[in-house]
Amino acid sequence: MRKNKKKTDNFVYSFSDEKLNEFKHMPLRARLQWLEEANIFINKAIGFKKRAFFDERFKICASKK
C-alpha cells in the first residue's frame, strides 16, 4: 500500500435541534445572507483546494486558481 494515498473521508457538521429551529424561523432574506456569509468564510478559511477535497462540486473552482 502506498504511504501517500489520499484519504477521502467526508466531513460533516451537525447542528442542534435548537439551532435548526432558530434558523427555520429566520426570514428568508436573513437565511440567504447567513448562508452567503458562511460560504465566504469557509472559502477564505480553508480555500478552494481543501474544500474540493471534501466536496467535489468545488473541484472546478480549485483548478481555476
N, CA, C and O atoms as a Tripos MOL2 file, in Angstrom:
@<TRIPOS>MOLECULE
protein
  260   259    65     0     0
PROTEIN
NO_CHARGES

@<TRIPOS>ATOM
      1 N           0.8340   -1.1900    0.0000 N.3       1 MET1
      2 CA          0.0000    0.0000    0.0000 C.3       1 MET1
      3 C           0.8750    1.2480    0.0000 C.2       1 MET1
      4 O           1.8870    1.3120    0.6980 O.2       1 MET1
      5 N           0.4700    2.2420   -0.7940 N.am      2 ARG2
      6 CA          1.2490    3.4760   -0.8870 C.3       2 ARG2
      7 C           1.0840    4.3090    0.3690 C.2       2 ARG2
      8 O          -0.0020    4.3760    0.9440 O.2       2 ARG2
      9 N           2.1710    4.9430    0.7930 N.am      3 LYS3
     10 CA          2.1360    5.7650    2.0070 C.3       3 LYS3
     11 C           1.4060    7.0830    1.7920 C.2       3 LYS3
     12 O           0.7940    7.6020    2.7250 O.2       3 LYS3
     13 N           1.4560    7.6300    0.5950 N.am      4 ASN4
     14 CA          0.8590    8.9330    0.3490 C.3       4 ASN4
     15 C          -0.5400    8.8320   -0.2710 C.2       4 ASN4
     16 O          -0.9760    9.7380   -0.9810 O.2       4 ASN4
     17 N          -1.2260    7.7440   -0.0010 N.am      5 LYS5
     18 CA         -2.5740    7.5500   -0.5300 C.3       5 LYS5
     19 C          -3.5020    8.6430    0.0130 C.2       5 LYS5
     20 O          -3.5260    8.9080    1.2150 O.2       5 LYS5
     21 N          -4.2480    9.2580   -0.8690 N.am      6 LYS6
     22 CA         -5.1370   10.3570   -0.4880 C.3       6 LYS6
     23 C          -6.3570    9.8090    0.2550 C.2       6 LYS6
     24 O          -7.0590    8.9330   -0.2480 O.2       6 LYS6
     25 N          -6.5960   10.3290    1.4400 N.am      7 LYS7
     26 CA         -7.7400    9.9040    2.2350 C.3       7 LYS7
     27 C          -8.9510   10.7350    1.8140 C.2       7 LYS7
     28 O          -8.8460   11.9560    1.7020 O.2       7 LYS7
     29 N         -10.0850   10.1010    1.5810 N.am      8 THR8
     30 CA        -11.2620   10.8120    1.0980 C.3       8 THR8
     31 C         -12.4520   10.6680    2.0460 C.2       8 THR8
     32 O         -13.5660   10.3850    1.6050 O.2       8 THR8
     33 N         -12.2230   10.8570    3.3310 N.am      9 ASP9
     34 CA        -13.3230   10.8300    4.2860 C.3       9 ASP9
     35 C         -14.1900   12.0650    4.0940 C.2       9 ASP9
     36 O         -13.6970   13.1430    3.7600 O.2       9 ASP9
     37 N         -15.4750   11.8950    4.3090 N.am     10 ASN10
     38 CA        -16.3890   13.0230    4.2330 C.3      10 ASN10
     39 C         -16.3370   13.8290    5.5220 C.2      10 ASN10
     40 O         -16.0140   13.2990    6.5850 O.2      10 ASN10
     41 N         -16.6520   15.0900    5.4190 N.am     11 PHE11
     42 CA        -16.6700   15.9880    6.5630 C.3      11 PHE11
     43 C         -18.1100   16.4150    6.7930 C.2      11 PHE11
     44 O         -18.7660   16.9130    5.8780 O.2      11 PHE11
     45 N         -18.6050   16.2250    8.0040 N.am     12 VAL12
     46 CA        -19.9920   16.5660    8.3140 C.3      12 VAL12
     47 C         -20.0330   17.3490    9.6120 C.2      12 VAL12
     48 O         -19.3500   17.0120   10.5790 O.2      12 VAL12
     49 N         -20.8400   18.3950    9.6200 N.am     13 TYR13
     50 CA        -21.0670   19.1690   10.8370 C.3      13 TYR13
     51 C         -22.5450   19.1040   11.1510 C.2      13 TYR13
     52 O         -23.3710   19.3660   10.2770 O.2      13 TYR13
     53 N         -22.8950   18.7610   12.3750 N.am     14 SER14
     54 CA        -24.3020   18.6360   12.7680 C.3      14 SER14
     55 C         -24.7100   19.8210   13.6340 C.2      14 SER14
     56 O         -23.9350   20.2960   14.4650 O.2      14 SER14
     57 N         -25.9230   20.2870   13.4290 N.am     15 PHE15
     58 CA        -26.4760   21.3750   14.2250 C.3      15 PHE15
     59 C         -27.4630   20.8140   15.2310 C.2      15 PHE15
     60 O         -28.1120   19.7980   14.9790 O.2      15 PHE15
     61 N         -27.5740   21.4790   16.3690 N.am     16 SER16
     62 CA        -28.5380   21.0600   17.3840 C.3      16 SER16
     63 C         -29.9560   21.3750   16.9050 C.2      16 SER16
     64 O         -30.1570   22.1900   16.0040 O.2      16 SER16
     65 N         -30.9260   20.7170   17.5230 N.am     17 ASP17
     66 CA        -32.3300   20.9820   17.1830 C.3      17 ASP17
     67 C         -32.6930   22.4410   17.4510 C.2      17 ASP17
     68 O         -33.4670   23.0410   16.7050 O.2      17 ASP17
     69 N         -32.1360   23.0030   18.5080 N.am     18 GLU18
     70 CA        -32.4160   24.4020   18.8350 C.3      18 GLU18
     71 C         -31.9100   25.3310   17.7330 C.2      18 GLU18
     72 O         -32.6000   26.2710   17.3380 O.2      18 GLU18
     73 N         -30.7060   25.0620   17.2450 N.am     19 LYS19
     74 CA        -30.1280   25.8970   16.1910 C.3      19 LYS19
     75 C         -30.9160   25.7600   14.8940 C.2      19 LYS19
     76 O         -31.1400   26.7490   14.1950 O.2      19 LYS19
     77 N         -31.3350   24.5480   14.5730 N.am     20 LEU20
     78 CA        -32.1410   24.3370   13.3750 C.3      20 LEU20
     79 C         -33.4930   25.0410   13.4850 C.2      20 LEU20
     80 O         -33.9750   25.6130   12.5070 O.2      20 LEU20
     81 N         -34.0970   25.0020   14.6510 N.am     21 ASN21
     82 CA        -35.3680   25.6770   14.8610 C.3      21 ASN21
     83 C         -35.2040   27.1920   14.7430 C.2      21 ASN21
     84 O         -36.0560   27.8770   14.1770 O.2      21 ASN21
     85 N         -34.1010   27.7030   15.2840 N.am     22 GLU22
     86 CA        -33.8060   29.1400   15.1740 C.3      22 GLU22
     87 C         -33.6610   29.5390   13.7000 C.2      22 GLU22
     88 O         -34.2020   30.5570   13.2680 O.2      22 GLU22
     89 N         -32.9400   28.7410   12.9530 N.am     23 PHE23
     90 CA        -32.7290   29.0100   11.5330 C.3      23 PHE23
     91 C         -34.0470   28.9300   10.7570 C.2      23 PHE23
     92 O         -34.2900   29.7180    9.8430 O.2      23 PHE23
     93 N         -34.8820   27.9780   11.1300 N.am     24 LYS24
     94 CA        -36.1710   27.7710   10.4650 C.3      24 LYS24
     95 C         -37.0710   29.0000   10.5750 C.2      24 LYS24
     96 O         -37.8390   29.3000    9.6610 O.2      24 LYS24
     97 N         -36.9700   29.7050   11.6980 N.am     25 HIS25
     98 CA        -37.8430   30.8530   11.9300 C.3      25 HIS25
     99 C         -37.2350   32.1790   11.4660 C.2      25 HIS25
    100 O         -37.8500   33.2320   11.6350 O.2      25 HIS25
    101 N         -36.0480   32.1380   10.8920 N.am     26 MET26
    102 CA        -35.4410   33.3600   10.3560 C.3      26 MET26
    103 C         -36.1420   33.7350    9.0540 C.2      26 MET26
    104 O         -36.5940   32.8540    8.3230 O.2      26 MET26
    105 N         -36.2380   35.0250    8.7560 N.am     27 PRO27
    106 CA        -36.7800   35.4200    7.4500 C.3      27 PRO27
    107 C         -35.8930   34.8700    6.3210 C.2      27 PRO27
    108 O         -34.6920   34.6750    6.5080 O.2      27 PRO27
    109 N         -36.4880   34.6250    5.1670 N.am     28 LEU28
    110 CA        -35.7410   34.0450    4.0440 C.3      28 LEU28
    111 C         -34.5240   34.8770    3.6660 C.2      28 LEU28
    112 O         -33.4580   34.3210    3.4030 O.2      28 LEU28
    113 N         -34.6600   36.1770    3.6350 N.am     29 ARG29
    114 CA        -33.5310   37.0530    3.2720 C.3      29 ARG29
    115 C         -32.3840   36.8970    4.2710 C.2      29 ARG29
    116 O         -31.2170   36.8750    3.8820 O.2      29 ARG29
    117 N         -32.7190   36.7890    5.5550 N.am     30 ALA30
    118 CA        -31.6900   36.6180    6.5860 C.3      30 ALA30
    119 C         -31.0090   35.2530    6.4540 C.2      30 ALA30
    120 O         -29.8000   35.1430    6.6600 O.2      30 ALA30
    121 N         -31.7810   34.2090    6.1110 N.am     31 ARG31
    122 CA        -31.1970   32.8780    5.9010 C.3      31 ARG31
    123 C         -30.2150   32.8900    4.7390 C.2      31 ARG31
    124 O         -29.1160   32.3440    4.8380 O.2      31 ARG31
    125 N         -30.6150   33.5130    3.6430 N.am     32 LEU32
    126 CA        -29.7400   33.5790    2.4760 C.3      32 LEU32
    127 C         -28.4660   34.3510    2.8020 C.2      32 LEU32
    128 O         -27.3750   33.9360    2.4110 O.2      32 LEU32
    129 N         -28.5920   35.4670    3.5130 N.am     33 GLN33
    130 CA        -27.4170   36.2470    3.8900 C.3      33 GLN33
    131 C         -26.4960   35.4180    4.7840 C.2      33 GLN33
    132 O         -25.2770   35.4420    4.6110 O.2      33 GLN33
    133 N         -27.0730   34.6890    5.7360 N.am     34 TRP34
    134 CA        -26.2810   33.8410    6.6230 C.3      34 TRP34
    135 C         -25.5180   32.7890    5.8220 C.2      34 TRP34
    136 O         -24.3330   32.5610    6.0610 O.2      34 TRP34
    137 N         -26.2000   32.1480    4.8720 N.am     35 LEU35
    138 CA        -25.5540   31.1250    4.0540 C.3      35 LEU35
    139 C         -24.4380   31.7000    3.1840 C.2      35 LEU35
    140 O         -23.3800   31.0890    3.0390 O.2      35 LEU35
    141 N         -24.6780   32.8730    2.6080 N.am     36 GLU36
    142 CA        -23.6450   33.5060    1.7780 C.3      36 GLU36
    143 C         -22.4280   33.8840    2.6090 C.2      36 GLU36
    144 O         -21.2930   33.6880    2.1750 O.2      36 GLU36
    145 N         -22.6570   34.4220    3.7970 N.am     37 GLU37
    146 CA        -21.5410   34.8020    4.6690 C.3      37 GLU37
    147 C         -20.7690   33.5650    5.1390 C.2      37 GLU37
    148 O         -19.5400   33.5920    5.2160 O.2      37 GLU37
    149 N         -21.4880   32.4850    5.4520 N.am     38 ALA38
    150 CA        -20.8200   31.2500    5.8630 C.3      38 ALA38
    151 C         -19.9770   30.6870    4.7210 C.2      38 ALA38
    152 O         -18.8630   30.2130    4.9460 O.2      38 ALA38
    153 N         -20.5020   30.7370    3.5050 N.am     39 ASN39
    154 CA        -19.7760   30.2530    2.3400 C.3      39 ASN39
    155 C         -18.4960   31.0590    2.1060 C.2      39 ASN39
    156 O         -17.4360   30.4880    1.8510 O.2      39 ASN39
    157 N         -18.5990   32.3660    2.1940 N.am     40 ILE40
    158 CA        -17.4180   33.2280    2.0290 C.3      40 ILE40
    159 C         -16.3830   32.9180    3.1000 C.2      40 ILE40
    160 O         -15.1920   32.8100    2.8070 O.2      40 ILE40
    161 N         -16.8360   32.7740    4.3390 N.am     41 PHE41
    162 CA        -15.9240   32.4780    5.4470 C.3      41 PHE41
    163 C         -15.1880   31.1520    5.2180 C.2      41 PHE41
    164 O         -13.9700   31.0770    5.3780 O.2      41 PHE41
    165 N         -15.9320   30.1150    4.8470 N.am     42 ILE42
    166 CA        -15.3250   28.8010    4.6270 C.3      42 ILE42
    167 C         -14.2990   28.8680    3.5010 C.2      42 ILE42
    168 O         -13.2140   28.2980    3.6150 O.2      42 ILE42
    169 N         -14.6340   29.5580    2.4210 N.am     43 ASN43
    170 CA        -13.6960   29.6620    1.2970 C.3      43 ASN43
    171 C         -12.4330   30.4070    1.6970 C.2      43 ASN43
    172 O         -11.3410   30.0430    1.2580 O.2      43 ASN43
    173 N         -12.5570   31.4420    2.5190 N.am     44 LYS44
    174 CA        -11.3710   32.1740    2.9750 C.3      44 LYS44
    175 C         -10.5740   31.3640    3.9850 C.2      44 LYS44
    176 O          -9.3430   31.3910    3.9780 O.2      44 LYS44
    177 N         -11.2750   30.6440    4.8560 N.am     45 ALA45
    178 CA        -10.6040   29.9190    5.9340 C.3      45 ALA45
    179 C          -9.8330   28.6970    5.4330 C.2      45 ALA45
    180 O          -8.6970   28.4720    5.8520 O.2      45 ALA45
    181 N         -10.4360   27.9090    4.5450 N.am     46 ILE46
    182 CA         -9.7490   26.6850    4.1200 C.3      46 ILE46
    183 C          -9.3450   26.6920    2.6560 C.2      46 ILE46
    184 O          -8.5230   25.8740    2.2440 O.2      46 ILE46
    185 N          -9.8990   27.5910    1.8670 N.am     47 GLY47
    186 CA         -9.5360   27.6810    0.4560 C.3      47 GLY47
    187 C         -10.2580   26.6560   -0.4000 C.2      47 GLY47
    188 O         -10.8220   25.6840    0.1010 O.2      47 GLY47
    189 N         -10.2260   26.8970   -1.6970 N.am     48 PHE48
    190 CA        -10.9520   26.0350   -2.6350 C.3      48 PHE48
    191 C         -10.3340   24.6520   -2.7650 C.2      48 PHE48
    192 O         -11.0550   23.6660   -2.9210 O.2      48 PHE48
    193 N          -8.9960   24.5650   -2.7020 N.am     49 LYS49
    194 CA         -8.3620   23.2550   -2.8670 C.3      49 LYS49
    195 C          -8.7650   22.3020   -1.7490 C.2      49 LYS49
    196 O          -9.1230   21.1530   -2.0080 O.2      49 LYS49
    197 N          -8.7080   22.7730   -0.5160 N.am     50 LYS50
    198 CA         -9.0870   21.9140    0.5960 C.3      50 LYS50
    199 C         -10.5880   21.6690    0.6010 C.2      50 LYS50
    200 O         -11.0320   20.5810    0.9670 O.2      50 LYS50
    201 N         -11.3710   22.6520    0.2050 N.am     51 ARG51
    202 CA        -12.8200   22.4620    0.1510 C.3      51 ARG51
    203 C         -13.1830   21.4380   -0.9300 C.2      51 ARG51
    204 O         -14.1130   20.6510   -0.7550 O.2      51 ARG51
    205 N         -12.4610   21.4520   -2.0260 N.am     52 ALA52
    206 CA        -12.6980   20.4750   -3.0980 C.3      52 ALA52
    207 C         -12.3680   19.0630   -2.6280 C.2      52 ALA52
    208 O         -12.9490   18.0930   -3.1130 O.2      52 ALA52
    209 N         -11.4460   18.9480   -1.6940 N.am     53 PHE53
    210 CA        -11.1140   17.6410   -1.1330 C.3      53 PHE53
    211 C         -12.3240   17.0210   -0.4490 C.2      53 PHE53
    212 O         -12.5310   15.8090   -0.5250 O.2      53 PHE53
    213 N         -13.1340   17.8560    0.2250 N.am     54 PHE54
    214 CA        -14.3210   17.3820    0.9380 C.3      54 PHE54
    215 C         -15.5790   17.3970    0.0750 C.2      54 PHE54
    216 O         -16.5100   16.6310    0.3270 O.2      54 PHE54
    217 N         -15.6170   18.2540   -0.9320 N.am     55 ASP55
    218 CA        -16.8340   18.4280   -1.7330 C.3      55 ASP55
    219 C         -16.4440   18.5570   -3.2030 C.2      55 ASP55
    220 O         -15.8320   19.5480   -3.6010 O.2      55 ASP55
    221 N         -16.7950   17.5620   -4.0030 N.am     56 GLU56
    222 CA        -16.3800   17.5230   -5.4080 C.3      56 GLU56
    223 C         -16.9090   18.6950   -6.2260 C.2      56 GLU56
    224 O         -16.3500   19.0110   -7.2760 O.2      56 GLU56
    225 N         -17.9730   19.3440   -5.7670 N.am     57 ARG57
    226 CA        -18.5110   20.4830   -6.5220 C.3      57 ARG57
    227 C         -17.5240   21.6390   -6.6060 C.2      57 ARG57
    228 O         -17.6730   22.5070   -7.4650 O.2      57 ARG57
    229 N         -16.5220   21.6710   -5.7370 N.am     58 PHE58
    230 CA        -15.5540   22.7630   -5.7220 C.3      58 PHE58
    231 C         -14.2810   22.4390   -6.4900 C.2      58 PHE58
    232 O         -13.3630   23.2590   -6.5280 O.2      58 PHE58
    233 N         -14.2060   21.2640   -7.1030 N.am     59 LYS59
    234 CA        -13.0050   20.9010   -7.8620 C.3      59 LYS59
    235 C         -12.7640   21.8430   -9.0230 C.2      59 LYS59
    236 O         -11.6160   22.1550   -9.3380 O.2      59 LYS59
    237 N         -13.8160   22.2970   -9.6580 N.am     60 ILE60
    238 CA        -13.6520   23.2210  -10.7860 C.3      60 ILE60
    239 C         -13.1080   24.5710  -10.2980 C.2      60 ILE60
    240 O         -12.3240   25.2110  -10.9980 O.2      60 ILE60
    241 N         -13.5190   25.0000   -9.1110 N.am     61 CYS61
    242 CA        -13.0070   26.2490   -8.5390 C.3      61 CYS61
    243 C         -11.5450   26.1120   -8.1690 C.2      61 CYS61
    244 O         -10.7630   27.0400   -8.3730 O.2      61 CYS61
    245 N         -11.1690   24.9660   -7.6290 N.am     62 ALA62
    246 CA         -9.7960   24.7290   -7.2170 C.3      62 ALA62
    247 C          -8.8650   24.6710   -8.4230 C.2      62 ALA62
    248 O          -7.7090   25.0840   -8.3310 O.2      62 ALA62
    249 N          -9.3500   24.1720   -9.5340 N.am     63 SER63
    250 CA         -8.4930   24.0540  -10.7170 C.3      63 SER63
    251 C          -8.2880   25.3930  -11.4170 C.2      63 SER63
    252 O          -7.3340   25.5400  -12.1800 O.2      63 SER63
    253 N          -9.1550   26.3700  -11.1780 N.am     64 LYS64
    254 CA         -9.0240   27.6820  -11.7930 C.3      64 LYS64
    255 C          -7.9960   28.5470  -11.1000 C.2      64 LYS64
    256 O          -7.4580   29.4690  -11.7140 O.2      64 LYS64
    257 N          -7.7100   28.2800   -9.8490 N.am     65 LYS65
    258 CA         -6.7980   29.1480   -9.0810 C.3      65 LYS65
    259 C          -5.3980   28.6400   -9.1270 C.2      65 LYS65
    260 O          -4.5020   29.2450   -8.5380 O.2      65 LYS65
@<TRIPOS>BOND
     1     1     2 1
     2     2     3 1
     3     3     4 2
     4     3     5 am
     5     5     6 1
     6     6     7 1
     7     7     8 2
     8     7     9 am
     9     9    10 1
    10    10    11 1
    11    11    12 2
    12    11    13 am
    13    13    14 1
    14    14    15 1
    15    15    16 2
    16    15    17 am
    17    17    18 1
    18    18    19 1
    19    19    20 2
    20    19    21 am
    21    21    22 1
    22    22    23 1
    23    23    24 2
    24    23    25 am
    25    25    26 1
    26    26    27 1
    27    27    28 2
    28    27    29 am
    29    29    30 1
    30    30    31 1
    31    31    32 2
    32    31    33 am
    33    33    34 1
    34    34    35 1
    35    35    36 2
    36    35    37 am
    37    37    38 1
    38    38    39 1
    39    39    40 2
    40    39    41 am
    41    41    42 1
    42    42    43 1
    43    43    44 2
    44    43    45 am
    45    45    46 1
    46    46    47 1
    47    47    48 2
    48    47    49 am
    49    49    50 1
    50    50    51 1
    51    51    52 2
    52    51    53 am
    53    53    54 1
    54    54    55 1
    55    55    56 2
    56    55    57 am
    57    57    58 1
    58    58    59 1
    59    59    60 2
    60    59    61 am
    61    61    62 1
    62    62    63 1
    63    63    64 2
    64    63    65 am
    65    65    66 1
    66    66    67 1
    67    67    68 2
    68    67    69 am
    69    69    70 1
    70    70    71 1
    71    71    72 2
    72    71    73 am
    73    73    74 1
    74    74    75 1
    75    75    76 2
    76    75    77 am
    77    77    78 1
    78    78    79 1
    79    79    80 2
    80    79    81 am
    81    81    82 1
    82    82    83 1
    83    83    84 2
    84    83    85 am
    85    85    86 1
    86    86    87 1
    87    87    88 2
    88    87    89 am
    89    89    90 1
    90    90    91 1
    91    91    92 2
    92    91    93 am
    93    93    94 1
    94    94    95 1
    95    95    96 2
    96    95    97 am
    97    97    98 1
    98    98    99 1
    99    99   100 2
   100    99   101 am
   101   101   102 1
   102   102   103 1
   103   103   104 2
   104   103   105 am
   105   105   106 1
   106   106   107 1
   107   107   108 2
   108   107   109 am
   109   109   110 1
   110   110   111 1
   111   111   112 2
   112   111   113 am
   113   113   114 1
   114   114   115 1
   115   115   116 2
   116   115   117 am
   117   117   118 1
   118   118   119 1
   119   119   120 2
   120   119   121 am
   121   121   122 1
   122   122   123 1
   123   123   124 2
   124   123   125 am
   125   125   126 1
   126   126   127 1
   127   127   128 2
   128   127   129 am
   129   129   130 1
   130   130   131 1
   131   131   132 2
   132   131   133 am
   133   133   134 1
   134   134   135 1
   135   135   136 2
   136   135   137 am
   137   137   138 1
   138   138   139 1
   139   139   140 2
   140   139   141 am
   141   141   142 1
   142   142   143 1
   143   143   144 2
   144   143   145 am
   145   145   146 1
   146   146   147 1
   147   147   148 2
   148   147   149 am
   149   149   150 1
   150   150   151 1
   151   151   152 2
   152   151   153 am
   153   153   154 1
   154   154   155 1
   155   155   156 2
   156   155   157 am
   157   157   158 1
   158   158   159 1
   159   159   160 2
   160   159   161 am
   161   161   162 1
   162   162   163 1
   163   163   164 2
   164   163   165 am
   165   165   166 1
   166   166   167 1
   167   167   168 2
   168   167   169 am
   169   169   170 1
   170   170   171 1
   171   171   172 2
   172   171   173 am
   173   173   174 1
   174   174   175 1
   175   175   176 2
   176   175   177 am
   177   177   178 1
   178   178   179 1
   179   179   180 2
   180   179   181 am
   181   181   182 1
   182   182   183 1
   183   183   184 2
   184   183   185 am
   185   185   186 1
   186   186   187 1
   187   187   188 2
   188   187   189 am
   189   189   190 1
   190   190   191 1
   191   191   192 2
   192   191   193 am
   193   193   194 1
   194   194   195 1
   195   195   196 2
   196   195   197 am
   197   197   198 1
   198   198   199 1
   199   199   200 2
   200   199   201 am
   201   201   202 1
   202   202   203 1
   203   203   204 2
   204   203   205 am
   205   205   206 1
   206   206   207 1
   207   207   208 2
   208   207   209 am
   209   209   210 1
   210   210   211 1
   211   211   212 2
   212   211   213 am
   213   213   214 1
   214   214   215 1
   215   215   216 2
   216   215   217 am
   217   217   218 1
   218   218   219 1
   219   219   220 2
   220   219   221 am
   221   221   222 1
   222   222   223 1
   223   223   224 2
   224   223   225 am
   225   225   226 1
   226   226   227 1
   227   227   228 2
   228   227   229 am
   229   229   230 1
   230   230   231 1
   231   231   232 2
   232   231   233 am
   233   233   234 1
   234   234   235 1
   235   235   236 2
   236   235   237 am
   237   237   238 1
   238   238   239 1
   239   239   240 2
   240   239   241 am
   241   241   242 1
   242   242   243 1
   243   243   244 2
   244   243   245 am
   245   245   246 1
   246   246   247 1
   247   247   248 2
   248   247   249 am
   249   249   250 1
   250   250   251 1
   251   251   252 2
   252   251   253 am
   253   253   254 1
   254   254   255 1
   255   255   256 2
   256   255   257 am
   257   257   258 1
   258   258   259 1
   259   259   260 2
@<TRIPOS>SUBSTRUCTURE
     1 MET1         2 RESIDUE 1 A MET
     2 ARG2         6 RESIDUE 1 A ARG
     3 LYS3        10 RESIDUE 1 A LYS
     4 ASN4        14 RESIDUE 1 A ASN
     5 LYS5        18 RESIDUE 1 A LYS
     6 LYS6        22 RESIDUE 1 A LYS
     7 LYS7        26 RESIDUE 1 A LYS
     8 THR8        30 RESIDUE 1 A THR
     9 ASP9        34 RESIDUE 1 A ASP
    10 ASN10       38 RESIDUE 1 A ASN
    11 PHE11       42 RESIDUE 1 A PHE
    12 VAL12       46 RESIDUE 1 A VAL
    13 TYR13       50 RESIDUE 1 A TYR
    14 SER14       54 RESIDUE 1 A SER
    15 PHE15       58 RESIDUE 1 A PHE
    16 SER16       62 RESIDUE 1 A SER
    17 ASP17       66 RESIDUE 1 A ASP
    18 GLU18       70 RESIDUE 1 A GLU
    19 LYS19       74 RESIDUE 1 A LYS
    20 LEU20       78 RESIDUE 1 A LEU
    21 ASN21       82 RESIDUE 1 A ASN
    22 GLU22       86 RESIDUE 1 A GLU
    23 PHE23       90 RESIDUE 1 A PHE
    24 LYS24       94 RESIDUE 1 A LYS
    25 HIS25       98 RESIDUE 1 A HIS
    26 MET26      102 RESIDUE 1 A MET
    27 PRO27      106 RESIDUE 1 A PRO
    28 LEU28      110 RESIDUE 1 A LEU
    29 ARG29      114 RESIDUE 1 A ARG
    30 ALA30      118 RESIDUE 1 A ALA
    31 ARG31      122 RESIDUE 1 A ARG
    32 LEU32      126 RESIDUE 1 A LEU
    33 GLN33      130 RESIDUE 1 A GLN
    34 TRP34      134 RESIDUE 1 A TRP
    35 LEU35      138 RESIDUE 1 A LEU
    36 GLU36      142 RESIDUE 1 A GLU
    37 GLU37      146 RESIDUE 1 A GLU
    38 ALA38      150 RESIDUE 1 A ALA
    39 ASN39      154 RESIDUE 1 A ASN
    40 ILE40      158 RESIDUE 1 A ILE
    41 PHE41      162 RESIDUE 1 A PHE
    42 ILE42      166 RESIDUE 1 A ILE
    43 ASN43      170 RESIDUE 1 A ASN
    44 LYS44      174 RESIDUE 1 A LYS
    45 ALA45      178 RESIDUE 1 A ALA
    46 ILE46      182 RESIDUE 1 A ILE
    47 GLY47      186 RESIDUE 1 A GLY
    48 PHE48      190 RESIDUE 1 A PHE
    49 LYS49      194 RESIDUE 1 A LYS
    50 LYS50      198 RESIDUE 1 A LYS
    51 ARG51      202 RESIDUE 1 A ARG
    52 ALA52      206 RESIDUE 1 A ALA
    53 PHE53      210 RESIDUE 1 A PHE
    54 PHE54      214 RESIDUE 1 A PHE
    55 ASP55      218 RESIDUE 1 A ASP
    56 GLU56      222 RESIDUE 1 A GLU
    57 ARG57      226 RESIDUE 1 A ARG
    58 PHE58      230 RESIDUE 1 A PHE
    59 LYS59      234 RESIDUE 1 A LYS
    60 ILE60      238 RESIDUE 1 A ILE
    61 CYS61      242 RESIDUE 1 A CYS
    62 ALA62      246 RESIDUE 1 A ALA
    63 SER63      250 RESIDUE 1 A SER
    64 LYS64      254 RESIDUE 1 A LYS
    65 LYS65      258 RESIDUE 1 A LYS
